[in-house]
């Protein structure tokens, strides 16, 4: 069981910035101390060729050189710095590495986080595209293998949805707050918009239905799971009302659905802006523990990448 981290690469943020950068090294330290079965590796750097699976070459170059215009920089959400570029590459590299590791050991984890909003490199999107390209190069299938992305961050994964809109090889599922950022939503293959104050039982019910719908309509070769801590009741930005136990229930539903279909799962920690950062770290650690329970008892050889058929999308 592998987890990839990049907390050595910290980008400088202005005083008072809400992004909880410290949660990444706190999570890695907890994994190291409490989950000895998880092998920790530093995240590799995503290569330009991998980023180019999603992004235009001129955009990659302008990000690297700090030559973005004001709008593009705002959409990233962080001030430009060489450290920002390095961390972005490592974060994407961690998701790609987790996808490869999941094929060997059933699941793997990206502790480096990532972004599903900005126009900078999207870890899940780049990883999906890179995995497809590599499978085609190896001759594992004649068309791009099909990959499902389940996004349980409280904010819609708008850019992931936009990248894969009308793409028959990737299915995007997003559960998110209806009145939360982004206020202009993109169209995922399956969107489930939740009201403020949604609690454990209501969330679990719609998640179970959404997972069933996704796997009825789309037979995937791999699942990429964005495990958000921000639906928690004490999250500063979340607006939903899930308990820690409720979030565990959600993780278990995702893992049970994947394990029952013999799918490898690459997990990446997603949003978490809790008033108590230790609770946010607890939630992310809980996700890893539950994945180890769901997948740790089985040791299959490399999971084949195959091609399947996909159906149409809808919004709930």
N, C-alpha and C positions, 0 to 999 in steps of 0.2 A: 504494500500500500504506500503510495507516494503522495507527497504534498510539495508544492513549489512556492517559494517565498521570494520577496524582493525588498524587504524592509531596510536593507542597507542603503537603498537608493531613495532618499527622501527629498521631495521638492520643497523649496522655500515658499512659505505662504505668508501673506500679510497678517498682522495681528488681528485676532478676532475672527479669522476665517473659520467657517463651520465644518470644514472637512476634517474628520477624525483620523488624521494621518497615523497617530500613535497606536491605533487599534491593530495595525498589521504586525508590528513587532511584539505587541502584547499577546496576540493570538499565536504567533510562531513560538514564543516562549512557553505558552501553556501546552501546545501540542508536544513540544520537546520534553516537557516535564511530566506530562500526564498520559501521553499516548506513545509509548516506546515502539509499538508495532508500526507506526507511521514513519517512513523514511523521508527525511527532509532534504530537498535539493534546492540550491539557489536557482532562480528562474533564469533561463537562457534569454539572450537578446533576440527578439524577432527580426529576421532579416528583411531587407527592402523587398526581396522577391516575395516573401510571405505577406507583407503589408500590401503589396501591389495586387494581391488577390481581391482586395476590396477597394483600395484607394488609388487615385491617379498618381502617376510618378511625380508630377510637378507639385502636388499637394504634400507628398511625403518629403520632398526636398525642401519645401517652404517651412514645414514643421521643424525639420532638423536644423534649419538655418535661422529660425525665428523671424521668418519673413511673411507671416500671416497678416491679413488685414484685420481691422478692429472687430468686425463682425465674426470672423472665423475664430479669433482669440476668445471672444465672449462665449462662443458656443462650446469651447473646450472647458471653460469654467475655472481655469487656473492661469495665473500669469506665466508667460513663457520664460523658460530658463533651460540651460543644458540638462539640469537635473530632472526637469519635467519630461524632456524627450527621453532620457535614459529610463526613467520609471515607466513611461508609457510603453516603451519597447519591451521592458522586462515583464510588465503586466500581461501584455499580449503573448509574449513568449511563454509565460507560465500557463496560459490556457491551452496553447498549442501542445506544450509538453504534457499537460494533464490529459489531453485527448489521446495522445500516443500511449501514455502509461495506463489509461483506463482499458485499452484494448488488451493489455497483458494481465491486469489484476482486477478487472471488473469495475473498479472506480479509482479515481485520483482527484486531487484537490488543488485548486489554485488559491493560495492564501494571499496573493498579491492584489486581489480585487481587480477592478477594471471599470469600464464605463460603457453604458448602453445609451447614453444621451448625446455625447459630443460628436463632432466630426473628426476628432482625432482617432487613432486606431482603436477599433472596437474588438476586444478580445474574443468574444464568442463568434462574431462575424468572421474575423480573420481566421480563427481556428477552424471553423466549419469549412471555409473555402480552401484553406491549406490542406486539410485532411482529404477533401474531395480531389484536389489536384494530385496529391501524392498517390491516392488509390488508383486514379486513372493512369498515372505514369507507371505504376507497378503492374498494370494490367489486371487488377482485381475485378474490374467490371468495365462494361462498355459505355456507361453513362455515369454522371456524377452520383455518388452514393448519397442516400437520403438521410438527413440529420434533423432531429427535432431539438428546438430550443425552448425550454420552459423557464419563463422569467417571473419569479415571485418577489422581485423588488416592488416596493409600494408605488413606485413611479413607473409609468409605462416605459418599456424599452423602445422608445420611439425611433431611434436611428437603426437599431437592429431590425425593427419592422420595416423601415423604409428601404434598407439595403436589400432585403429578401422579398419585397413585395412583388408578386407575380412570378416568383421563382419556384418552379415545381419541385426542386430538390431539397428545400429547407422549409420546415414548418415552424412558425413562431407562435407561441402561446404566451400571453401576458395577463396576469392578474394584477390589478392596480387600483388605486383610489381614483374614483371618477372626478373628484374636484381638486385633485392634486396635480403638481407639475408632471409633465408638460401640459400646458393648458390647451395647446393644439396637438391632439393625438394623431399619430399615424395609424395605418390599418395593418394590424397583425393578421395572421391567418385565423386566430381565435383570440379575441379580446374579451375579458371579463372585467367590467367596471364595477367597483365596490363602493358603497356609500360610507361616508365618515362614520366612525364608531362601530364598524363591522367587527364582530367578535369571533371567538373560536369556532362555534358551531356553524354559523353561517358561512364563514370562510372555508372550513373543511368541506362543507356540503358542495359548494360551487367548485372547489378545486377537484374534488372527486369526480364530479360530472365533467369538468373540463378535460381532465386526463383521459377519461373514458372516451370522450368525443374525439380528442386528438388521435388516440391510438386506434380508434375505429376507422378514422378517415385517412390515416397516414401510418404506414409501416416503416419504422425508422431503423437505421443501422446503428445509431448512437444517439444518446441524449446528452445535451449540454444543459446544466441546471444552474441558474442564477439564484442563489439562496439568500434572499434579503432578510436582514434583521429588522428592517424599518417598519414592518407591519406591527411591531411590538407596541403595546399600549403606552409605554413611556418614551417613545421615540419623539424627538422634537419636531420632525418633519413629516411623520407618517400619517397621522389622523385616524388610523384604524385602532383597534383595541384588542389585539391578540395577546394572550399570555405567553410566557415561555413554554408552558406545556402545549399551548395551542400551536406554536411554531414547530414544536417537536412532532406534533400530529401531522402537520403539513409536510415536513421532511419525510416522515414515514410513508405517507401516501405516495409521494413521488418515487421513493426508493422501492416500495412494494410494486408499483406499476412497472418500473423498469426491470426489476429482478424477475418478475413474473413473465416478462417477455424476453429475458436473456439479453438485455441491452447493457453494454458498458456505459458508464455515466462519468462525465467530467464535470466537476462541481467547481464553481467559483463563488467566493463570498461577494455578496452584493451590498446594497445600502444598509447603513446602520448609524443613526445619529442620536443614540440614546443619551438621556441626561446623565446616566451613570455608564461610563465607557466599559466598566467591568461587566455589566449586564450584557452589553452588545457583544463583548468577547465571549461570554458564556454561551450566548445563542449560537455564534459561529462554531464554537467548540462542540456544542451539542449536535450540530449538523454532521460534523466529522465522526463523532461517536456513533450516531445512528447509521451512517453510511457503512461504517466498519461492521456493525451488526448485520446489516442487510446483505452485504456483499462479501464480508471477510471470510465466511465459512467455505466459499467456493474458490477454486484455483484453476481456472480454465487457461488453455493456451491462447495465443493471440486470436482475438475475436475477428472473424472475417468481416470485411466491408462488402455489402451487397446493395443491389439496386432494387427499388420497389416503386409502386405506383402511388401517386398522391391525388387527393380530391380537392374540392374548392374550399374557400374560406368563408368565415362568417364572423359577425361581431355580436356579443351578448351584452 
